[in-house]
């Protein structure tokens, strides 16, 4: 009998020692929404644990400076199926797609066994920082009927009044309810706006750590201005986002800017959509980039090549040291200024000690 009890005790100790290894987990993606630096986001990570034997657990998030993630932890005992929910609080700090990492530690009740898991709960998008920068108006390229609103309209016609039908009026303007009430054809009188489109290309070749952040912030600012004014816009930054408008289009553009990574070679600009304003941003201004810009501007209505030789500029209220001399990229661009202008590309140079002017 004693031998049986001893064997059972030994098996129990072995089971307790192995218990942390037998635990199984399933994790859900955290519900942290994308946002801009400075914004606060609250969410939680849900982890489902299945443990055949009682286990002590400790779930905690690892610190993340780009996300401004506050340290949180959750402790207790799991047995059978247990659902854990760890609250999260972030104050976003830096542009990028950042991992959200956790640790989950299991310990058997007698302290005989332990297991430490390093988990990645997902990745969180932080958009480029928004700073007030100078406005920029794309060149007008076509007429669009209707007054435009931020994030677009389901119907491009925005009536400012009603009037009787006149010969030559489009049937699309017919106001059926008003016509039925008055017993005669009534049409909507609409506003017409002269609008253009903006196509922006951001060269990802970076010679300074600040270049992509400054370029992405400028690009985000210009695209937000275009969206608010009802102008269609496209983006080329690692991949190409065709010209469009609307909230979903803006979110895709901001997500593309958030994920930007620097490259060793220039990202060559694609061809500009017909009649668009072609806006190019670069630091290195490599020869291949400049030649591609000349080819790409063929169908543009207006072209701007913004060169940031130091990779950054002064935001409002900032002061910096005087930038002396000429970088190789600046020399290349200045040597081709006349050729660029002949192809409709105006060269704008903003040194590191200068505020941005457009």
VOGU-3710 file (C-alpha; in Angstrom, 3 decimals, decimal comma):
1> xxxxxxxxxx> 0,000/0,000/0,000  2,767/2,381/0,875  4,413/1,620/-2,430  1,222/2,504/-4,316  0,853/5,777/-2,396  4,476/6,596/-3,079  4,001/5,912/-6,784  0,863/8,074/-6,882  2,682/10,878/-5,089  5,508/10,633/-7,584
11> xxxxxxxxxx> 3,058/10,752/-10,509  1,315/13,774/-8,983  4,601/15,616/-8,589  5,517/14,746/-12,172  2,114/16,007/-13,388  2,544/19,267/-11,491  6,029/19,678/-12,941  4,696/19,108/-16,468  1,478/21,105/-16,019  2,849/24,444/-17,354
21> xxxxxxxxxx> 3,965/22,652/-20,534  0,501/21,208/-21,054  -1,250/24,598/-21,046  -2,568/25,818/-24,412  -3,342/29,412/-25,337  -5,268/31,262/-28,030  -4,882/35,006/-28,467  -7,031/37,593/-30,218  -5,718/40,629/-32,066  -5,816/43,734/-29,828
31> xxxxxxxxxx> -8,415/46,361/-30,707  -6,031/49,322/-30,762  -7,086/51,638/-33,579  -4,524/53,505/-35,705  -3,887/57,119/-34,777  -1,567/60,097/-34,921  1,285/60,824/-32,478  -0,105/62,403/-29,329  -3,429/60,592/-29,519  -4,500/58,289/-26,685
41> xxxxxxxxxx> -5,892/54,852/-27,507  -7,468/52,375/-25,103  -7,929/48,690/-25,814  -7,332/45,219/-24,483  -5,674/41,933/-25,333  -7,823/38,829/-24,917  -6,042/35,508/-24,219  -7,849/32,214/-23,765  -5,971/29,651/-21,655  -6,753/25,956/-21,358
51> xxxxxxxxxx> -5,001/24,255/-18,414  -5,671/20,610/-17,425  -4,316/21,288/-13,905  -4,400/24,409/-11,720  -1,730/26,930/-12,690  -0,723/30,349/-11,461  -0,315/32,824/-14,337  1,023/36,344/-14,839  0,238/38,193/-18,086  1,959/41,525/-18,732
61> xxxxxxxxxx> 2,746/43,771/-21,669  6,310/44,797/-22,484  7,052/48,540/-22,675  6,995/50,152/-26,109  8,380/53,694/-26,470  6,886/54,339/-29,961  3,424/53,387/-28,707  3,778/55,044/-25,298  2,383/51,836/-23,817  1,785/51,911/-20,087
71> xxxxxxxxxx> 2,906/48,739/-18,239  -0,033/46,592/-17,172  -0,179/43,081/-15,696  -2,775/40,519/-14,764  -2,271/37,637/-12,280  -4,408/34,775/-11,027  -5,107/31,056/-11,299  -6,205/29,210/-14,425  -7,869/25,813/-14,502  -9,777/24,408/-17,415
81> xxxxxxxxxx> -10,788/27,111/-19,902  -9,952/30,599/-18,599  -10,331/33,873/-20,488  -7,882/36,674/-19,674  -8,408/40,316/-20,682  -5,464/42,673/-20,193  -6,394/46,381/-20,572  -4,045/48,554/-22,639  -3,446/52,302/-22,623  -1,269/54,007/-25,253
91> xxxxxxxxxx> -0,241/57,539/-26,109  1,229/57,218/-29,576  4,641/58,796/-30,068  6,337/57,706/-33,287  5,259/56,944/-36,847  5,436/53,312/-37,901  3,939/49,858/-37,579  4,970/48,690/-34,130  4,632/45,228/-32,531  2,690/44,746/-29,334
101> xxxxxxxxxx> 4,623/42,231/-27,217  3,516/40,381/-24,086  4,877/37,802/-21,675  2,808/35,039/-20,099  4,305/33,085/-17,205  2,820/29,806/-15,876  3,822/28,325/-12,516  2,562/25,120/-10,910  0,996/25,482/-7,404  3,982/23,905/-5,629
111> xxxxxxxxxx> 6,499/25,835/-7,715  7,800/22,639/-9,322  7,425/23,764/-12,901  7,529/27,081/-14,746  7,002/28,223/-18,328  7,593/31,645/-19,821  6,006/32,565/-23,187  6,965/35,597/-25,274  3,975/36,617/-27,390  3,308/39,136/-30,139
121> xxxxxxxxxx> -0,333/40,147/-29,977  -0,267/42,071/-33,247  1,005/45,281/-34,765  -0,278/48,819/-34,247  -0,208/51,591/-36,865  0,861/55,105/-35,934  0,309/57,688/-38,674  2,779/60,503/-39,426  2,818/63,437/-37,041  0,501/66,286/-38,031
131> xxxxxxxxxx> 1,980/69,766/-37,802  0,491/72,965/-39,261  2,318/73,542/-42,531  1,798/76,001/-45,410  -1,231/75,340/-47,626  -0,776/74,167/-51,190  -3,352/74,449/-53,977  -3,125/71,939/-56,857  -3,520/73,390/-60,339  -7,129/73,246/-61,628
141> xxxxxxxxxx> -7,603/70,664/-64,343  -11,313/69,958/-64,904  -14,835/71,031/-63,983  -16,740/69,025/-61,405  -20,438/69,674/-60,942  -21,506/70,028/-57,353  -20,111/71,534/-54,203  -17,647/69,066/-52,651  -17,483/68,154/-48,976  -14,813/66,446/-46,817
151> xxxxxxxxxx> -14,729/62,658/-47,334  -16,755/62,942/-50,549  -20,435/62,838/-51,435  -22,533/59,847/-52,457  -24,015/62,058/-55,212  -21,642/64,588/-56,846  -24,520/67,039/-57,310  -25,133/69,476/-54,459  -28,152/71,687/-55,099  -28,039/75,320/-54,035
161> xxxxxxxxxx> -31,600/75,966/-55,200  -34,479/74,967/-57,484  -35,712/76,614/-60,670  -38,025/75,787/-63,589  -36,666/73,571/-66,323  -35,048/75,341/-69,286  -34,231/73,847/-72,684  -30,751/72,360/-72,618  -30,774/71,395/-68,922  -29,462/67,922/-68,161
171> xxxxxxxxxx> -32,105/65,384/-67,141  -29,778/64,383/-64,295  -30,706/67,695/-62,632  -34,444/66,965/-62,630  -35,931/67,232/-59,112  -38,740/64,670/-59,278  -40,456/65,380/-55,903  -40,552/69,128/-56,565  -41,752/68,562/-60,158  -44,629/66,362/-58,965
181> xxxxxxxxxx> -45,658/68,913/-56,323  -45,708/71,858/-58,723  -46,959/69,991/-61,764  -44,168/71,204/-64,023  -40,490/70,241/-64,554  -38,244/71,594/-61,832  -34,453/71,183/-61,879  -31,765/71,536/-59,228  -29,402/74,460/-59,628  -25,916/73,302/-58,772
191> xxxxxxxxxx> -22,591/74,912/-58,071  -19,645/74,193/-60,298  -16,148/74,023/-58,858  -12,926/74,184/-60,817  -10,823/71,440/-59,236  -7,600/69,636/-59,918  -5,974/66,459/-58,698  -2,806/65,922/-56,708  -0,387/63,052/-57,252  2,359/62,912/-54,644
201> xxxxxxxxxx> 5,511/60,793/-54,783  7,793/60,397/-51,746  11,292/59,095/-52,471  12,187/56,516/-49,806  15,961/56,823/-50,275  17,004/58,296/-46,939  20,398/59,787/-46,060  19,258/61,163/-42,699  17,134/59,423/-40,012  14,633/62,309/-39,929
211> xxxxxxxxxx> 13,969/62,441/-43,673  11,146/59,911/-43,937  9,353/61,271/-40,872  9,493/64,841/-42,200  8,518/63,750/-45,697  5,664/61,581/-44,436  4,340/64,400/-42,218  4,363/66,794/-45,151  2,676/64,240/-47,406  -0,025/63,530/-44,816
221> xxxxxxxxxx> -0,677/67,249/-44,390  -1,031/67,808/-48,146  -3,350/64,819/-48,591  -5,550/65,937/-45,684  -5,806/69,412/-47,221  -6,739/67,866/-50,562  -9,427/65,700/-48,914  -10,916/68,641/-47,028  -11,049/70,792/-50,162  -12,592/68,024/-52,269
231> xxxxxxxxxx> -9,556/67,481/-54,501  -8,762/63,978/-55,742  -5,311/62,717/-54,813  -2,979/59,777/-55,320  0,164/58,642/-53,556  3,339/56,823/-54,510  5,416/55,762/-51,502  6,780/52,242/-51,713  3,621/51,299/-53,618  1,199/53,289/-55,738
241> xxxxxxxxxx> -2,247/54,368/-54,556  -4,308/55,569/-57,561  -6,071/58,917/-57,573  -9,262/58,917/-55,532  -11,152/60,515/-52,666  -13,093/59,603/-49,568  -12,476/58,455/-46,022  -11,385/54,943/-47,013  -8,961/56,347/-49,582  -7,474/58,694/-46,983
251> xxxxxxxxxx> -7,040/55,862/-44,469  -5,215/53,766/-47,088  -2,892/56,685/-47,874  -2,110/57,345/-44,204  -1,504/53,628/-43,608  0,935/53,574/-46,516  2,815/56,541/-45,054  2,855/54,928/-41,598  4,537/51,777/-42,948  7,254/53,577/-44,926
261> xxxxxxxxxx> 10,751/52,212/-44,454  13,988/53,792/-45,755  15,725/52,276/-48,784  19,316/52,378/-50,009  18,322/53,117/-53,606  15,916/55,757/-54,949  12,225/54,997/-55,391  11,593/56,182/-58,936  8,454/58,277/-59,463  5,761/56,803/-61,737
271> xxxxxxxxxx> 4,020/58,768/-64,480  1,679/61,518/-63,364  -2,046/61,092/-64,111  -3,186/63,383/-66,963  -3,891/66,944/-65,854  -2,701/66,411/-62,277  -0,370/68,372/-60,039  2,788/66,256/-59,793  4,431/66,765/-56,382  7,769/65,011/-55,756
281> xxxxxxxxxx> 9,731/64,924/-52,490  13,346/63,723/-52,319  16,538/64,132/-50,328  19,185/62,380/-52,409  17,979/63,548/-55,866  19,906/60,761/-57,593  20,395/61,015/-61,354  18,019/58,103/-61,956  15,353/59,807/-59,834  15,654/63,093/-61,730
291> xxxxxxxxxx> 15,429/61,361/-65,128  12,347/59,429/-64,006  10,800/62,695/-62,786  11,296/64,239/-66,242  9,578/61,260/-67,883  6,799/61,141/-65,323  5,843/64,805/-65,666  4,854/64,522/-69,345  1,072/64,589/-68,737  1,038/66,725/-65,566
301> xxxxxxxxxx> -0,657/70,099/-65,474  1,796/71,402/-62,879  4,949/69,932/-61,384  6,850/70,617/-58,151  10,088/68,938/-57,102  10,750/69,589/-53,414  14,347/68,900/-52,411  15,310/68,528/-48,749  19,142/68,356/-48,919  19,591/67,772/-45,172
311> xxxxxxxxxx> 16,537/65,520/-44,955  14,527/67,825/-42,727  13,153/71,354/-42,410  12,074/73,582/-39,531  8,562/73,222/-38,206  6,865/76,429/-37,002  8,554/77,662/-33,832  11,748/75,625/-34,321  15,246/77,031/-34,736  18,212/75,338/-36,342
321> xxxxxxxxxx> 21,818/75,816/-37,366  22,706/77,358/-40,697  23,286/74,674/-43,346  26,401/75,526/-45,368  27,748/74,111/-48,596  25,994/71,976/-51,190  25,160/68,323/-50,920  25,688/66,126/-54,020  21,928/65,908/-54,500  21,574/69,677/-54,371
331> xxxxxxxxxx> 24,325/70,123/-56,963  22,670/67,599/-59,283  19,266/69,244/-58,965  20,604/72,779/-59,469  22,504/71,665/-62,571  19,223/70,371/-64,025  16,997/73,249/-62,855  16,507/74,612/-66,376  15,729/71,181/-67,850  13,311/70,442/-65,005
341> xxxxxxxxxx> 11,509/73,734/-65,562  11,300/73,055/-69,305  9,425/69,845/-68,445  7,066/71,705/-66,102  8,839/70,820/-62,839  9,566/73,740/-60,535  12,495/73,029/-58,235  11,977/74,113/-54,633  14,877/73,730/-52,178  14,325/73,868/-48,414
351> xxxxxxxx> 17,498/73,606/-46,348  17,623/72,191/-42,846  17,691/75,638/-41,200  14,706/76,942/-43,170  10,950/76,724/-42,520  8,929/75,003/-45,210  7,647/77,169/-48,054  5,505/75,875/-50,908
//
